[in-house]
Every structure is written in structure tokens, then in C-alpha cells.
Amino acid sequence: MGKPPCEYRVKYVLPAIRAAVATVLERDFGLSPYRVAKVLGITPAAICNYRSSRRSSARLLEEILSRDDVVGEVRSVASKLVLGTLDPEEAMCSLCRRLADSLAASSSN
């Protein structure tokens, strides 16, 4: 019996999305790792782990950051997070729902 799609999403896709948002917040918005952690509601250690791929798939993160359509969505969410108009948990769930199927499909190729 195969693993349910939600297990793949929680274990691989969601951490890669968090890592992508953290990367965009640092790189494009100039936030420090500490500030990124505050914006995302996670610890600074988690940011360090995302950066070093200990908590996310480097391959999925690279795919997210290489696709213009996906990076556009990540930047939009990052902007709303910085402005405080979007809840971090809601943001991650929303991105995961929108991106999981396309990321899973491309990773199986």
C-alpha cells in the first residue's frame, strides 16, 4: 500500500515551501534570519536548518526557486507576511494546497 499524498506533502512539500518563503524573505526583502523566524512564527534555528536543507528537500527548494510562476506566488505571500496582512500558518497551507500537486507531479518525472 502506498503512502497517502498528504504524507508526502507534510514531509517534503511543506518544508520546501517554508524554506522558499524564508529564502525570499531574506534575499528579496532583506530580513535577517531572526526577523524571518518572527514573521513565519518559527525559531531562528529552524531558519538555519531550512537554509542548510536539514529540514527541507534541496531538490524541491531548487525547483520552487527556479519556476517563475511559483516564485511569484511565494513572493506575493512573503510580501503579505511582511506587511502582517496574512497569518503564517494560513500562508503555508494556502501555498501548499496550490503548489503541492504541481511539485509532486514534476518530482515523479
C-alpha positions as CSV (number, residue, x, y, z in Angstrom):
1,M,0.0,0.0,0.0
2,G,1.4,3.4,-1.0
3,K,1.7,6.4,1.2
4,P,-1.1,8.9,1.1
5,P,-0.4,12.2,-0.8
6,C,-0.8,14.2,2.4
7,E,2.1,12.4,4.0
8,Y,4.4,13.4,1.0
9,R,3.1,17.0,1.3
10,V,3.8,17.2,5.1
11,K,7.2,15.5,4.9
12,Y,8.6,17.1,1.7
13,V,6.5,19.8,0.1
14,L,5.6,21.9,3.2
15,P,9.2,22.2,4.4
16,A,10.4,23.1,0.9
17,I,7.7,25.8,0.7
18,R,8.7,27.2,4.2
19,A,12.4,27.2,3.1
20,A,11.4,29.0,-0.2
21,V,9.5,31.7,1.7
22,A,12.3,32.1,4.2
23,T,14.8,32.4,1.3
24,V,12.7,35.0,-0.4
25,L,12.2,37.0,2.8
26,E,16.0,37.0,3.4
27,R,17.1,37.5,-0.2
28,D,14.4,39.8,-1.7
29,F,13.1,41.6,1.4
30,G,16.4,41.9,3.2
31,L,15.2,40.4,6.5
32,S,17.6,38.9,9.0
33,P,17.2,35.2,9.9
34,Y,15.8,36.3,13.3
35,R,13.2,38.6,11.7
36,V,12.3,35.9,9.1
37,A,11.7,33.5,12.0
38,K,9.4,36.0,13.8
39,V,7.5,36.6,10.6
40,L,7.0,32.9,10.0
41,G,6.3,32.1,13.6
42,I,9.2,29.6,13.9
43,T,12.5,29.6,15.6
44,P,15.8,31.1,14.2
45,A,17.2,27.6,14.4
46,A,14.5,26.3,12.0
47,I,15.6,29.0,9.5
48,C,19.2,27.8,9.8
49,N,18.0,24.2,9.2
50,Y,16.0,25.2,6.2
51,R,18.9,27.1,4.8
52,S,21.2,24.0,5.2
53,S,18.5,21.6,3.8
54,R,18.3,19.7,7.1
55,R,14.5,20.4,7.2
56,S,13.7,20.5,3.6
57,S,14.4,18.8,0.3
58,A,17.2,20.7,-1.5
59,R,15.8,19.4,-4.8
60,L,12.3,20.7,-4.2
61,L,13.6,24.0,-2.9
62,E,15.6,24.4,-6.0
63,E,12.6,23.6,-8.2
64,I,10.4,26.1,-6.4
65,L,13.0,28.8,-6.7
66,S,13.6,28.1,-10.4
67,R,10.0,28.3,-11.5
68,D,8.9,31.8,-12.2
69,D,5.2,31.0,-11.6
70,V,5.9,29.5,-8.2
71,V,8.4,32.2,-7.1
72,G,5.7,34.8,-8.0
73,E,3.3,33.2,-5.6
74,V,6.0,32.8,-2.9
75,R,6.9,36.5,-3.3
76,S,3.3,37.5,-3.0
77,V,2.8,35.6,0.2
78,A,6.1,36.8,1.6
79,S,5.0,40.4,0.9
80,K,1.8,39.9,2.8
81,L,3.6,38.2,5.7
82,V,6.0,41.2,6.0
83,L,3.0,43.6,5.9
84,G,1.3,41.5,8.6
85,T,-1.8,41.0,6.4
86,L,-1.5,37.2,6.3
87,D,-1.2,34.6,9.0
88,P,1.9,32.4,8.6
89,E,0.0,29.2,9.1
90,E,-2.7,30.2,6.7
91,A,0.0,31.3,4.2
92,M,1.8,27.9,4.3
93,C,-1.4,26.0,4.0
94,S,-2.5,28.1,1.1
95,L,0.8,27.8,-0.8
96,C,0.9,24.0,-0.1
97,R,-2.6,23.5,-1.4
98,R,-1.8,25.4,-4.6
99,L,1.7,24.1,-5.3
100,A,1.7,20.5,-3.9
101,D,0.2,18.8,-6.9
102,S,2.4,20.5,-9.5
103,L,5.5,19.9,-7.4
104,A,4.6,16.3,-6.7
105,A,3.9,15.7,-10.4
106,S,7.2,17.2,-11.5
107,S,9.2,15.3,-8.9
108,S,7.9,12.0,-10.1
109,N,9.2,12.6,-13.6
